[in-house]
Amino acid sequence: MKNKYLRTLALALSIIFSQFLSAQPCNSSTTYQQATTCQGQPYSFYGMNLYTANTYNDTIVLPGGCDSIISLQLFVIPIVYNNLYDTMCQGGSYIFYGQTLTAPGQYGDTLFYGTNFCDSVILLHLAVRQSQNDTFRITTTYCMTGGGGGGPRGYNFYGQNLTTSGIYVHTAALPSGSSCADSVVILNLTVGNAGGGGRPANVSACGASYTFYGQTLTANGTYSDTLISSSGCDSIITIRLTLNSQYYQPAPINGTLCPGGSYVWRGITYTQPSPGGGFGGGGYKDTVIAAGGCDTIFTLILRQGFAAPTINIRDSFCAGASYSYRTSTYTTSGIDTVYLPSTAGCDTTVILNLSYKSAPTFVLVDSFCQGSTYSYRGHSFTTSGSHFFTEPATSGCDSIIQVNLSYKSAPTINIVDSFCHGTSYTYRGNVYTTSGVHAITIAAPSGCDTVINLNLSYTTPPSRTMIDTICQGTSFIYGVDTFTTRGFHQFTVTNPGVCDSLLTLNLTVIRAPRLNVRDSFCAGAVYYYGVDSFTTAGTHTVLLPAPVGCDTVVTLFLSYKVGPPTPTISSSGNILIVNPAATTYQWYLNGSAISGATSQTYVVTQSGVYKVTTQSAGACAGISANDTIRNVGITNVGSDLFTIYPNPNNGRFTIETTQFSGTELIIYDVLGRVIYQKQLMTEKESIDLSTAINGTYHLVLKNQQFTRYAHFVIAQ
């Protein structure tokens, strides 16, 4: 009714002020409105039914000629879906807002909130559970909305109105005596709120209009827009707009651009003069965006400057000295460029071309004995090569003296010899006990000393390497020496007249092989390992002699196998059945094995004492108790409603019944699996199960009036 009221008010105002408006010059005015509607419900706006969120305009033509524009911003509140997860017992029912549900699935119901809220849809996710406990985990996000006079509406979770994020647990307790246990629903809830809605942001724009999320605003005022979120909750943006039409422009800045150079202003490099020459008619602009109020525009008037003439200077200085020009100092020759700054205009370029002055140089070539010292003009040298020093000059540049020295050739004698390791070597009264090069200097009465290089090495002694092995715990004997550990053992054998011989023994100790064997056997039996036999469980040690090498020590860990459960025989008519099931069977009659009787069941054909032995893979044999059978006779299995024959059979048999109409036949094996199923069509049906294995099978006939059971045996 709100929009109808506004339209009536606008029309009334147009009639009251029509004469005034016709006499006065006017402009079209715009009135801004905001409204909401529920998803799927129309909102009436001047004859239009609106379903989607947007901005809509309508123009009211007034009699005075000045139109009035109504601008509506419509928000659509989405339908709130509350998810409810629950279960019911198999074969039971579930009450959901007056509906009785008996099957799993998804069901919906709409809650009507009247004028304060939009409708809310309850979605029930119903599952069927067995007798054990069920736990359901739910993760969801819920956006909060206003609740009219009743406060905010939250997420409905089993009657709870949840308005904060968190983990909530609900236990669905069942009535006493129910076959199902309680179920637990764990909800991980994230609650969000629509963003915005607080104090409007102040926006000041310079100009006659301002663009706000697609709207062109031309008047001061408060405006809002909703940002639709693809995930999470929507945001509401509200601004308070102030429009201005003035820009702040300080006085222009003047600059000069020198040829080939650049000009940096407010972080920007310029290489061309600005167009024009006056304020507003040219120059470079830079706008500073203001946080509030209007922007500031700076102007640069950049003019072309003219380069000053270049100055060329040539000069020289002594090498090793320095040269000064204005505020710069130079120590090397070459061409350097100096820029002389100008207080106005462009800088002056100076090309400075420096060279060394010519200095007198003297060269001396001589030689001396290595290890001595050579002296010249107060300088001493102990190495060969070129040496330089400077003699100061009373005027001009200093003199450079170059001394080129080399070693004089000295006599050298090289002697190569050897001796036995551990002895000594004597030469010219010197005794040497190590190999290597030993230098001996013999002083000369004149000239350079004589150097003797004595290169000594050890005489290679005769050596031999022995490789052998022993078993762990034994010993190796060589001469008078006994060895019990592995590795290299060295000892010396004396040889008269020559160097002693070095003997190396590489001895390997072989660890006796060890073997751990774990096995089990049936209690009362004999366990054989090689030539040894054992009748008790436990740990036993066996030594296996080796024909070559070391003996093997075997540790035998024996245990008794777990005995099988004692087989029991049950009967169904003339059919004997043994349980539990095993891998192999053997039936006995009066103590003798029955040929071919190796199944879990046996059809008795004569009276006597029966027993059976069973054995599974890896287990001991089990023997049943004796079972005495008397008065053996084979009869057909049947009931008051149907007959099966023959029984036992080879898989092909006949079933007769007068109650075949609407009757279903189901056959199960001993594990409860359905192996055959059909609808009976006649009184006499032939059944073919020739591919089934031997054993006992259960047969069920059922329709809406009765259910009958029987069993039969297949023995091919």
Secondary structure, DSSP 4 states (H G I P E B T S, - for coil): -HHHHHHHHHHHHHHHTHHHHHHS----EEEEEEEEEETTS-EEETTEEE-S-EEEEEEEPPTTS--EEEEEEEEEEPPEEEEEEEEEETT--EEETTEEE-S-EEEEEEE--TTSS--EEEEEEEEEE-SS-EEEEEEEEEEEB--GGG--B-EEETTEEE-S-EEEEEEEPPPTT-SSPPEEEEEEEEEEE-EE-SSPEEEEEESS-EEETTEEE-S-EEEEEEE--SSS--EEEEEEEEEE---B-PPPEEEEE-TT--EEETTEEE-SPPSSSSTTTS-EEEEEPPSSS--EEEEEEEEE--PPPPEEEEEEE-TTS-EEETTEEE-S-EEEEEEE--SSSPPEEEEEEEEEPP--EEEEEEEE-TTS-EEETTEEE-S-EEEEEEE--SSSSPEEEEEEEEEPP--EEEEEEEEETTS-EEETTEEE-S-EEEEEEE--SSSSPEEEEEEEEEEPPPEEEEEEEEETT--EEETTEEE-S-EEEEEEE--TTSPPEEEEEEEEEEPPPEEEEEEEE-TTS-EEETTEEE-S-EEEEEEE--SSS--EEEEEEEEEPPPPPPPEEEEETTEEEEES--SEEEEEETTEEPTT--SSEEE--S-EEEEEEEE-TTS--EEPPPEEE-S-----EE-SSEEEESSSBSSEEEEEES--TT-EEEEE-TTS-EEEEEE--SSEEEEE-TTSPSEEEEEEEE-SS-EEEEEEEE--
